[in-house]
Amino acid sequence: MRARQTGGVSNVPRDLERLVDEIDGWLELRCPDKALDRLQPLLERADARTEGLVLRVRAYVATKKHREALADLQELRRTDHDPDWLDLTEAWCRKRMQDLPGAVRCMEQLLQRNPKSAIGHFNLGCYLSLRGDKERALDEVTLACGLDASFRDLLWDEPDLDRLHKDSRFKALAEPPEDATTADPDGAADEAALEEGEEDFEDGEDEDLADDDEEGQGGGHN
């Protein structure tokens, strides 16, 4: 599954903005232990606790402390923090705790609220595939690719979808669509050059939300 890479920190008290930037920087540098060491001032302030919890969840995910991350996520659900990020990140943690039914529930909850979420459909397809529900998994990844064609590029490389590889529907979905690149290769190269540097997702996270190497931001690829 795809991980979403955002935490959506916002409304930081002015006197704590530099500290939040520092913690976020350590997370970006994949140094979650250093981030955890600096979080307490945020967690002790009522006007900064939400931001502190988001950052701590990202650090816990990066250090594979999924049970601790789930506890913080439950507290965050009582705030107005981005519910999609919460669902993607909780599903990410539950999958790694071998709770596939819980991960599926999170994605179904996200999609009930936001039925056009490509990452939601893709991640749900991944969890269903792991659970052995191949037909429904195929339906979900098909919807994801219809909403965002870039997910086609991930199909063969996503290990969660290995069980679908022999299915003709999957093979057809994973084939690159016919377009003008055959007739005009130079034009295609120019277009690719213009698009160079665009980031996927979640990323993202989901990045986020890539596999365990992307975990530091909480969410999503699966």
C-alpha positions as CSV (number, residue, x, y, z in Angstrom):
1,M,0.0,0.0,0.0
2,R,1.0,3.6,-0.4
3,A,1.9,5.7,2.6
4,R,0.8,9.3,2.9
5,Q,3.7,11.5,3.9
6,T,1.9,14.4,5.5
7,G,0.9,15.2,9.0
8,G,-0.7,18.5,8.4
9,V,0.7,20.4,11.3
10,S,-1.0,23.8,11.6
11,N,-2.0,26.6,14.0
12,V,1.3,26.3,15.8
13,P,1.7,29.0,18.6
14,R,4.2,31.6,17.4
15,D,6.7,30.9,20.2
16,L,6.8,27.2,19.3
17,E,7.1,27.5,15.5
18,R,10.9,27.1,15.5
19,L,10.7,24.0,17.7
20,V,8.0,22.4,15.4
21,D,10.2,23.2,12.4
22,E,13.2,21.6,14.1
23,I,11.2,18.4,15.0
24,D,9.8,18.2,11.6
25,G,13.3,18.5,10.2
26,W,14.6,15.6,12.3
27,L,11.7,13.5,11.0
28,E,12.5,14.4,7.4
29,L,16.1,13.4,8.1
30,R,14.9,10.1,9.4
31,C,16.1,10.8,12.9
32,P,12.9,10.1,14.8
33,D,14.6,9.5,18.2
34,K,15.9,13.1,18.1
35,A,12.4,14.3,17.3
36,L,11.0,12.3,20.2
37,D,13.5,13.9,22.6
38,R,12.2,17.4,21.7
39,L,8.5,16.9,21.8
40,Q,7.6,17.4,25.5
41,P,7.1,21.2,25.3
42,L,4.5,20.8,22.6
43,L,2.7,18.0,24.5
44,E,2.5,20.1,27.7
45,R,0.8,23.0,26.0
46,A,-3.0,22.8,25.4
47,D,-2.6,25.1,22.4
48,A,0.2,22.9,20.8
49,R,-0.7,19.4,21.9
50,T,-2.5,18.5,18.7
51,E,0.6,19.4,16.7
52,G,2.8,17.5,19.2
53,L,0.7,14.4,18.9
54,V,0.9,14.5,15.1
55,L,4.6,14.8,15.2
56,R,4.9,12.0,17.8
57,V,2.7,9.7,15.7
58,R,5.1,10.2,12.8
59,A,8.1,9.5,15.0
60,Y,6.4,6.4,16.5
61,V,5.6,5.0,13.0
62,A,9.2,5.6,12.0
63,T,10.4,3.6,14.9
64,K,7.8,0.9,14.5
65,K,6.1,1.7,17.8
66,H,2.7,1.1,16.2
67,R,0.8,0.4,19.4
68,E,2.0,3.8,20.9
69,A,1.0,5.5,17.6
70,L,-2.5,4.1,17.8
71,A,-3.0,5.5,21.3
72,D,-2.1,9.0,20.1
73,L,-4.3,8.6,17.0
74,Q,-7.3,7.9,19.2
75,E,-6.7,11.1,21.1
76,L,-6.3,13.0,17.8
77,R,-9.7,11.7,16.7
78,R,-11.2,13.9,19.3
79,T,-9.7,16.9,17.6
80,D,-10.4,18.5,14.2
81,H,-7.2,17.0,12.6
82,D,-7.4,15.7,9.0
83,P,-9.6,12.6,9.3
84,D,-8.1,11.1,6.1
85,W,-4.6,11.2,7.5
86,L,-5.8,9.7,10.7
87,D,-7.5,6.8,8.8
88,L,-4.5,6.2,6.5
89,T,-2.1,6.2,9.4
90,E,-4.2,4.0,11.7
91,A,-4.6,1.5,8.9
92,W,-0.8,1.5,8.3
93,C,-0.2,0.7,11.9
94,R,-2.9,-1.9,12.2
95,K,-1.6,-3.8,9.1
96,R,1.8,-4.0,10.8
97,M,0.2,-5.3,13.9
98,Q,-1.4,-8.1,11.9
99,D,-4.8,-6.5,12.3
100,L,-6.0,-6.6,8.7
101,P,-9.7,-6.3,9.6
102,G,-8.9,-3.1,11.4
103,A,-7.0,-1.8,8.5
104,V,-9.8,-2.5,6.2
105,R,-12.3,-0.8,8.5
106,C,-10.1,2.4,8.5
107,M,-10.1,2.5,4.7
108,E,-13.8,1.8,4.4
109,Q,-14.4,4.6,6.8
110,L,-12.2,7.0,4.8
111,L,-14.0,6.0,1.5
112,Q,-17.5,6.4,3.1
113,R,-16.5,10.0,3.8
114,N,-14.4,10.6,0.6
115,P,-15.4,8.1,-2.1
116,K,-13.1,9.7,-4.7
117,S,-9.9,9.1,-2.7
118,A,-7.5,7.2,-5.0
119,I,-5.1,6.4,-2.2
120,G,-8.0,5.1,-0.1
121,H,-9.1,2.7,-2.8
122,F,-5.6,1.6,-3.5
123,N,-4.7,0.9,0.1
124,L,-8.0,-0.9,0.6
125,G,-7.2,-3.0,-2.4
126,C,-3.8,-3.9,-0.8
127,Y,-5.4,-4.9,2.5
128,L,-8.1,-7.0,0.8
129,S,-5.5,-8.7,-1.3
130,L,-3.5,-9.6,1.8
131,R,-6.7,-11.0,3.3
132,G,-7.4,-13.1,0.3
133,D,-10.4,-11.2,-1.0
134,K,-9.1,-11.1,-4.6
135,E,-12.2,-10.0,-6.5
136,R,-12.9,-7.0,-4.2
137,A,-9.2,-6.1,-4.2
138,L,-9.2,-6.0,-8.0
139,D,-12.3,-3.8,-7.9
140,E,-10.6,-1.3,-5.5
141,V,-7.3,-1.0,-7.3
142,T,-9.2,-0.6,-10.6
143,L,-11.1,2.3,-9.0
144,A,-7.8,3.8,-7.7
145,C,-6.2,3.6,-11.2
146,G,-9.3,5.2,-12.7
147,L,-9.2,8.1,-10.3
148,D,-5.4,8.5,-10.6
149,A,-3.6,6.8,-13.5
150,S,-0.2,7.1,-11.7
151,F,-1.2,4.2,-9.5
152,R,-0.8,1.9,-12.6
153,D,2.9,2.3,-12.2
154,L,2.8,0.8,-8.7
155,L,0.9,-2.3,-9.4
156,W,3.7,-4.8,-10.2
157,D,6.0,-3.4,-7.6
158,E,3.5,-3.5,-4.7
159,P,4.1,-6.7,-2.8
160,D,0.7,-6.5,-1.1
161,L,-0.8,-7.2,-4.6
162,D,1.3,-10.3,-5.4
163,R,-1.8,-12.5,-5.1
164,L,-3.4,-10.7,-8.0
165,H,-0.6,-11.0,-10.5
166,K,-2.0,-14.0,-12.4
167,D,-5.4,-12.5,-12.8
168,S,-6.2,-11.3,-16.4
169,R,-7.9,-8.2,-15.1
170,F,-4.8,-7.2,-13.1
171,K,-2.5,-7.8,-16.1
172,A,-4.7,-5.6,-18.3
173,L,-4.8,-2.9,-15.6
174,A,-1.1,-2.9,-15.2
175,E,-0.3,-2.6,-18.9
176,P,0.5,1.0,-19.9
177,P,-2.3,2.5,-21.8
178,E,-1.8,3.2,-25.5
179,D,-1.1,6.8,-26.1
180,A,0.8,9.1,-28.4
181,T,4.2,8.1,-27.2
182,T,4.6,5.4,-29.9
183,A,3.7,7.9,-32.7
184,D,5.7,10.8,-31.2
185,P,8.5,9.6,-29.0
186,D,10.3,12.9,-29.0
187,G,7.1,14.7,-27.8
188,A,6.7,12.1,-25.1
189,A,10.3,12.7,-23.9
190,D,9.7,16.4,-23.8
191,E,6.6,15.9,-21.7
192,A,8.4,13.6,-19.4
193,A,11.1,16.2,-18.9
194,L,8.6,18.8,-18.0
195,E,7.1,16.5,-15.4
196,E,10.4,15.5,-13.8
197,G,10.6,16.2,-10.1
198,E,6.9,15.9,-9.5
199,E,6.3,14.0,-6.2
200,D,4.0,11.0,-5.9
201,F,1.0,11.1,-3.6
202,E,1.3,10.6,-0.1
203,D,2.8,9.8,0.5
204,G,2.4,12.0,0.4
205,E,2.6,9.4,1.9
206,D,2.0,8.3,1.7
207,E,4.4,8.7,1.2
208,D,3.0,8.3,3.7
209,L,0.9,7.0,4.1
210,A,6.9,2.7,-0.7
211,D,7.0,0.2,2.1
212,D,8.5,0.3,5.6
213,D,11.3,2.7,4.4
214,E,8.6,5.3,4.0
215,E,7.1,4.9,7.4
216,G,8.6,8.0,9.0
217,Q,5.6,10.2,8.0
218,G,2.7,8.1,9.1
219,G,0.6,7.0,6.6
220,G,-0.4,5.3,3.9
221,H,1.5,3.3,1.4
222,N,0.2,0.3,3.0
